[in-house]
Amino acid sequence: MTWPTRKGSNETMPARAPHPDKVPLFDYHEGDAPLVVAAPHVGMHIPLDLANTMTAAGRAMGETDFHVHRLFDFARDLGATTLFATHSRYVVDLNRDPNGGNLYPGKFETGLCPLSDFDRNPLYPDGDEPDAAEIERRRETWYRPYHDHLRQALDRAVERHGRVLLIDAHSIRPVIPSLFDGRLPDLNFGTNSGATMGAHLLTVLDAWRDGLTGYTQVRDGRFKGGYTTRHYGDPARNIHALQIEIVQDCYLNSDTPHLYDEARAAPLSKALRPLIDALVLAL
């Protein structure tokens, strides 16, 4: 794998895919602030050879975090490094343990190369599921380069600034019976019960939550942070990680749920920016 070379701050450098479809592995933009924003589930590309092995549910990509990265467009104005997936989480889930470990023991989860969606609809016909060799190929082709870039971005920020904040951006349908009861709060903040952020930043987050109006919210409720937040969040090394899981009807069109609704999204993005500003300032 030939990595893109850094030519200067604030340059977008998509890594090229070693796959015939030539779709970039991810969208990477290097900034110069102690802030990294990642969105591992926004990708909507499935290579044709893989799509041809999937069911209609697989090709529908229904668990995509549609457009959630757009809520954080302001981050580049703050000098953030951004890392956004281009390929579907149904190809490989970039927010799962590469060795298959469970995030929430005893609860239903989809794996590194998911076999079903959240409604338990199979993504592959019986007998066509990816085998061990195919899972390893996907891990090496898509998963490892993404996480190599994320680790490098965090290490670079610590080297430059002595500290960094990682925001892992996600979105989800408001009602998914297989995962939780009832409707999820609008904004779900995950810190693995405070383990992935320093106490001073938790204070900032909780103060912002207390002042928030117009949205329901919770910290470390049903979602406490996925693999990315838990793996990279290391306050002792001044790497602070926060997962933000957003209910999709807060910013997507209700009639056509895959479409970005600017009228809904704009006030939410406006509400999130002061939080990110305050957290970076408090680093």
Secondary structure, 3 states (H helix, E strand, C coil): CCCCCCCCCCEECCECCCCCCCCCCEEEEECCCCEEEEECCCCCECCHHHHCCCCHHHHHCCCCCCCHHHHHCHHHHCCCEEEEECECCCCCCCCCCCCCCCCCCCCCCCCCCCCECCCCCECCCCCCCCCHHHHHHHHHHHHHHHHHHHHHHHHHHHHHHCCEEEEEEEEECCCCCCCCCCCCCCEEEECCCCCCCCHHHHHHHHHHHHHCCCCCEEECCCCCCCHHHHHHCEHHHCEEEEEEEEEHHHCECCCCCCCECHHHHHHHHHHHHHHHHHHHHHC
